[in-house]
């Protein structure tokens, strides 16, 4: 990805997630300052952005459409939900977002853009918590209520939390790495902006006792795919994500982790 020249006429920040700096600029200085505060730890003053988005604020929408539409049209991506309408041209690196002042709108736009970038590079965003221990990263995925927030909250002091909500997985020099994200879940705590090679993926289930079982077979990739965040109506990219999921489960050990919600579960995660 080639860096883009950033317009100096508007206030904003450069947000670096997973090694992909994105400039977000707005004419509303209060909104720009809110972005700087919200993405603390992921704001960079030195990295040249790969992409630049300008934001136009609009009045709150009366529409209650939570469905996301992501499609390719006339050489650019169109991203839409009830609270935003965005366009993005990957060739020029330029994009425009018309949205409400709700910070969750730009959160969603950033997630979609990163999911598109990762799909082409052999990575993905995963609905999971993730953390680093002893220089290795671990993913904790599962349905709502399976324990992602709980296992994050129980982490001992030697664990670095990358996220309790949306994990950033990228392919780097033949290995998969997990990177920190600012996309917080119930803990309302931004992850650390760092990364480490992935050691394992755990599918979580709450149980009376702590039991870890290795998983294998085609069903593992299928289960992983159900938790990958990807919204684009694009068959080529869908196929890429499918191939990435199959490759991932061949390279990274996957376990079913049934656990009782206390700190002893971390005795098995090293």
C-alpha positions as CSV (number, residue, x, y, z in Angstrom):
1,X,0.0,0.0,0.0
2,X,1.4,3.4,-1.0
3,X,1.0,6.3,1.4
4,X,-1.4,9.1,0.5
5,X,-0.9,12.8,0.7
6,X,-2.9,14.2,3.6
7,X,-5.0,17.4,3.3
8,X,-4.0,20.0,5.8
9,X,-7.2,22.0,5.7
10,X,-9.1,19.9,8.2
11,X,-8.4,18.8,11.8
12,X,-8.0,15.2,12.5
13,X,-5.8,12.3,13.5
14,X,-3.9,9.3,12.0
15,X,-5.0,6.0,13.6
16,X,-2.7,3.1,13.2
17,X,-4.3,-0.3,13.7
18,X,-2.5,-3.4,12.7
19,X,0.3,-1.5,11.0
20,X,-2.2,0.2,8.7
21,X,-2.3,4.0,9.4
22,X,-5.5,5.7,8.4
23,X,-6.1,9.5,8.4
24,X,-9.5,10.7,9.7
25,X,-10.1,14.3,9.1
26,X,-13.1,16.5,9.8
27,X,-14.0,20.2,9.7
28,X,-15.6,19.9,13.1
29,X,-12.6,20.4,15.5
30,X,-14.6,19.1,18.6
31,X,-15.3,15.8,16.7
32,X,-11.6,15.6,15.7
33,X,-10.6,16.0,19.3
34,X,-13.0,13.3,20.3
35,X,-11.4,11.0,17.9
36,X,-7.9,11.7,19.3
37,X,-9.2,10.9,22.8
38,X,-11.2,7.8,21.8
39,X,-8.3,6.2,19.9
40,X,-5.6,7.0,22.5
41,X,-2.7,4.6,22.1
42,X,-3.4,4.1,18.4
43,X,-2.9,7.7,17.3
44,X,0.4,8.3,15.5
45,X,2.2,11.5,14.8
46,X,4.8,10.0,12.5
47,X,3.4,7.3,10.3
48,X,2.4,8.3,6.8
49,X,-1.2,7.2,6.3
50,X,-2.1,4.6,3.7
51,X,-5.6,6.0,3.4
52,X,-7.4,9.2,4.1
53,X,-11.1,9.7,5.0
54,X,-12.8,13.0,5.4
55,X,-15.9,13.2,7.6
56,X,-19.0,15.2,7.0
57,X,-21.3,15.3,10.1
58,X,-25.0,15.0,9.6
59,X,-28.1,15.3,11.8
60,X,-29.1,12.1,13.7
61,X,-31.0,9.8,11.5
62,X,-34.6,8.7,12.3
63,X,-33.9,5.5,10.4
64,X,-33.4,2.4,12.5
65,X,-31.6,0.4,9.8
66,X,-28.8,-1.6,11.5
67,X,-28.1,-3.7,8.4
68,X,-24.7,-3.0,6.8
69,X,-24.3,-2.9,3.1
70,X,-20.7,-3.1,1.6
71,X,-20.5,-3.3,-2.2
72,X,-18.1,-2.4,-5.0
73,X,-19.5,0.1,-7.5
74,X,-17.8,2.2,-10.3
75,X,-14.3,1.6,-9.0
76,X,-14.9,2.2,-5.3
77,X,-16.4,0.7,-2.2
78,X,-19.8,1.9,-1.0
79,X,-20.4,1.4,2.8
80,X,-23.8,2.1,4.3
81,X,-25.8,1.8,7.5
82,X,-28.6,3.9,8.9
83,X,-26.1,6.2,10.7
84,X,-23.5,6.6,7.9
85,X,-22.8,6.5,4.2
86,X,-19.2,6.1,3.1
87,X,-17.2,5.8,-0.1
88,X,-13.7,4.5,-0.4
89,X,-11.4,4.2,-3.5
90,X,-8.5,1.9,-2.6
91,X,-6.6,2.9,-5.8
92,X,-6.3,6.6,-4.7
93,X,-6.5,5.9,-1.0
94,X,-9.2,8.5,-0.6
95,X,-12.6,8.1,1.1
96,X,-15.5,10.2,2.4
97,X,-17.8,9.5,5.3
98,X,-21.2,11.2,5.9
99,X,-22.2,10.2,9.4
100,X,-23.8,11.3,12.6
101,X,-21.6,12.5,15.5
102,X,-21.9,9.1,17.1
103,X,-18.3,7.7,17.5
104,X,-19.6,4.1,16.8
105,X,-20.2,5.2,13.2
106,X,-16.6,5.8,12.4
107,X,-15.7,2.7,14.5
108,X,-17.8,0.6,12.1
109,X,-16.4,2.3,9.0
110,X,-12.8,1.5,10.2
111,X,-13.7,-2.1,10.9
112,X,-15.1,-2.6,7.4
113,X,-12.1,-0.9,5.8
114,X,-9.7,-3.0,7.7
115,X,-11.7,-6.2,7.0
116,X,-11.4,-5.4,3.3
117,X,-7.6,-4.7,3.5
118,X,-7.0,-7.9,5.5
119,X,-9.0,-10.1,3.1
120,X,-6.6,-9.3,0.3
121,X,-3.6,-9.8,2.6
122,X,-4.6,-13.1,4.1
123,X,-5.9,-11.9,7.4
124,X,-9.2,-11.2,9.1
125,X,-11.1,-9.5,11.9
126,X,-12.5,-12.0,14.4
127,X,-15.2,-11.6,17.0
128,X,-13.0,-12.6,19.9
129,X,-10.9,-11.4,22.8
130,X,-7.1,-11.7,22.4
131,X,-4.1,-11.3,24.6
132,X,-0.3,-11.8,24.8
133,X,1.5,-13.9,27.4
134,X,5.2,-14.9,27.3
135,X,5.6,-13.3,23.9
136,X,2.8,-15.3,22.3
137,X,-0.7,-14.3,21.4
138,X,-4.0,-16.2,22.1
139,X,-7.5,-15.8,20.7
140,X,-10.6,-16.5,22.7
141,X,-13.7,-16.7,20.5
142,X,-17.3,-17.7,21.0
143,X,-21.0,-16.8,20.8
144,X,-22.3,-13.9,22.9
145,X,-22.1,-14.9,26.6
146,X,-19.4,-17.6,26.0
147,X,-16.9,-15.8,28.2
148,X,-14.8,-13.4,26.1
149,X,-15.2,-10.5,28.5
150,X,-14.9,-12.8,31.5
151,X,-11.6,-14.4,30.5
152,X,-10.3,-10.9,29.7
153,X,-11.2,-9.6,33.1
154,X,-9.6,-12.6,34.8
155,X,-6.3,-12.2,33.0
156,X,-3.3,-12.1,35.4
157,X,-0.8,-9.2,35.6
158,X,1.7,-10.8,33.1
159,X,-1.0,-10.8,30.4
160,X,-1.3,-7.9,27.8
161,X,-4.8,-7.5,26.6
162,X,-5.1,-6.8,22.9
163,X,-8.9,-6.6,22.9
164,X,-12.0,-8.1,24.5
165,X,-14.2,-7.7,21.4
166,X,-12.6,-7.6,17.9
167,X,-9.3,-9.3,17.2
168,X,-7.0,-8.3,14.4
169,X,-5.3,-11.2,12.7
170,X,-2.8,-10.6,9.9
171,X,-0.4,-12.8,7.9
172,X,3.2,-11.7,8.3
173,X,6.2,-13.5,6.8
174,X,4.4,-16.9,6.7
175,X,3.0,-16.7,10.2
176,X,-0.2,-15.3,11.8
177,X,0.0,-12.5,14.3
178,X,-2.6,-10.9,16.5
179,X,-2.6,-7.1,16.9
180,X,-4.2,-4.8,19.4
181,X,-7.3,-2.9,18.5
182,X,-9.2,0.1,20.0
183,X,-12.5,-1.7,19.5
184,X,-13.6,-2.3,23.1
185,X,-16.4,-4.5,24.3
186,X,-18.0,-4.7,27.7
187,X,-14.7,-3.9,29.5
188,X,-14.8,-0.5,27.8
189,X,-11.0,-0.7,27.7
190,X,-8.9,-0.1,24.6
191,X,-6.4,-2.8,23.9
192,X,-2.6,-2.3,23.8
193,X,-1.1,-1.3,20.5
194,X,1.3,-4.2,20.1
195,X,1.3,-7.6,18.4
196,X,2.8,-11.1,18.8
197,X,2.8,-14.4,16.8
198,X,-0.3,-16.5,17.4
199,X,0.1,-19.6,19.5
200,X,-3.5,-20.8,19.7
201,X,-7.2,-20.1,19.2
202,X,-9.7,-21.2,21.9
203,X,-13.4,-21.6,21.3
204,X,-14.9,-20.7,24.7
205,X,-17.7,-22.5,26.6
206,X,-18.5,-21.9,30.3
207,X,-18.5,-25.1,32.4
208,X,-18.2,-26.4,36.0
209,X,-14.6,-27.4,35.4
210,X,-11.6,-26.3,33.2
211,X,-11.1,-28.6,30.3
212,X,-9.1,-28.0,27.1
213,X,-9.5,-30.2,24.1
214,X,-7.7,-30.0,20.7
215,X,-10.1,-29.6,17.8
216,X,-9.6,-30.8,14.2
217,X,-11.4,-31.5,11.0
218,X,-13.3,-29.4,8.4
219,X,-15.8,-28.2,11.1
220,X,-13.1,-26.1,12.7
221,X,-12.7,-23.9,9.7
222,X,-16.5,-23.6,9.4
223,X,-16.7,-22.5,13.1
224,X,-14.0,-20.0,12.6
225,X,-15.7,-18.5,9.5
226,X,-18.9,-18.0,11.6
227,X,-17.0,-15.6,13.8
228,X,-15.0,-13.7,11.2
229,X,-16.4,-10.2,10.6
230,X,-16.8,-9.7,6.8
231,X,-19.7,-7.8,5.2
232,X,-18.7,-7.2,1.5
233,X,-20.9,-8.6,-1.2
234,X,-17.9,-9.7,-3.3
235,X,-17.4,-13.3,-4.3
236,X,-13.6,-13.0,-4.9
237,X,-13.0,-11.6,-1.4
238,X,-15.4,-14.1,0.2
239,X,-13.3,-16.9,-1.5
240,X,-10.1,-15.4,-0.2
241,X,-11.5,-15.3,3.4
242,X,-12.5,-18.9,3.1
243,X,-9.1,-20.0,1.9
244,X,-7.5,-17.9,4.7
245,X,-9.6,-19.6,7.4
246,X,-8.7,-23.1,6.1
247,X,-5.0,-22.1,6.0
248,X,-5.2,-20.6,9.5
249,X,-6.6,-23.8,11.2
250,X,-3.9,-25.9,9.6
251,X,-1.1,-23.6,11.0
252,X,-2.5,-22.5,14.3
253,X,-3.6,-25.0,17.0
254,X,-7.4,-24.7,17.8
255,X,-8.9,-25.9,21.1
256,X,-12.3,-26.1,22.8
257,X,-11.8,-24.4,26.2
258,X,-14.6,-25.2,28.7
259,X,-13.9,-23.1,31.7
260,X,-15.1,-22.2,35.1
261,X,-15.1,-18.4,35.5
262,X,-12.2,-17.9,37.9
263,X,-8.5,-17.0,37.5
264,X,-7.4,-20.7,37.4
265,X,-8.3,-21.0,33.8
266,X,-5.2,-19.0,32.9
267,X,-3.0,-21.8,34.3
268,X,-3.6,-23.6,31.0
269,X,-2.9,-20.6,28.8
270,X,0.9,-20.1,28.5
